[in-house]
């Protein structure tokens, strides 16, 4: 019986992985496999790779797709198996994974394929219950844009896990993903730096090497040119990753709240011919830019008619019942295209550690992913859900 996979190198997402440093009990001791174990994670987090390591015990060989793969498996009796000894290791293992399906259930891939004989024995009720509990705790990848009401999202390119969502966006080109142009890093412990070289955007960096925590700190220390360089680098990073971008917006409004930075924001939208998040006419007038929407529309830019922003700042959003707040917003939508601004987040230890608004974000998640009343209300109000892609297509007709 396997006790742990002590180390993994050069196997997909695993490089320099050490079990004793990463797989721990609540008291900090290294975890050891039990008789029944559930490994649960999002797409591209390494689940299939782990199953391939275990399946190597069955097939007596390591998949050829990996270059110089290395791993060390520790058994309960203290013995070990590595990629070099896998062909002689004694084991009784059966693995049902993606490779099993490809080899034994060819008809799922090829209509003319065959099915090999196999049997699955045992009671999976305990596993099903455990998986369901984990789904409730951390969410699944078929949520938000897939089973909920969320029609678009934006990616913060400088953040540590940007590559995971970029991979998802690349593999799901029907989903709407834009760039959340990020020039601040506001959280106490969860911090990030720039995509552009630090030498080229020195003014965007705080003393710890991360971005400044506030918009005002950016305005005080960085130049518009530095913000432009960083914004361009973030967009290009996601394009290079294969993300079919649909639009841009700005984290904490950094690129929208000061006139000179706003010009750079428009420049980026023009360079990459992407629609941009735009405040409603009423909000623009408050900032002394009442003619801006019309001027940009005349240049061929396309953006929603309304953007729910002032309601979040001046209303009782923070103290209000989240569901009731959004029901009221939906009931009072005006004719035209309106963008709702939400932070839908699963309520986890990680989200609670990052932000004090984790519960409010989780409530928004429930409203726009799982709440039947919200879905029914949209139908009753005759509201049509769209993302930014139709706006992108229209803009590129206007600005070929």
Buried (B, 14 or more C-beta within 10 A) or exposed (E): EBBBBBBBBBBBBBEEBEBEEEBEEEEEEBBBBEEEEEEBEBBBBBBBBBBBBBBBBEBEEBBEEBEEBBBBBBBEEEEEBBBEEBEEBEBEEEBEBEBBEEEBBBEEEEEEEEEEEEEEEEEEEEEEEBBEEBBEEBBBBEBBBEEBBBBBBBBBBBBEEBBBBBBBBBEBEEBBBBBBBBBBBBBEEBBBBBBBEEEEBEBBBBEEEBBBBBBEBBBEBBBBEBBBBBBBBBBBBBBEBEBBBBBBBBBBBBBBBBEEBBEBBBBBBBEBBBBBBBBBBEBBBEBEBEEBBEEBEEEBBBBBBBBBBEBBEEBEBEEEEBBEBBBEBBEEBEEEBBBBEBEBBBBBEEBEEBBEBBBBBBBBBBBBBEBEEBBEBBEEEEEEEEBBBBBBEEBBEBEE
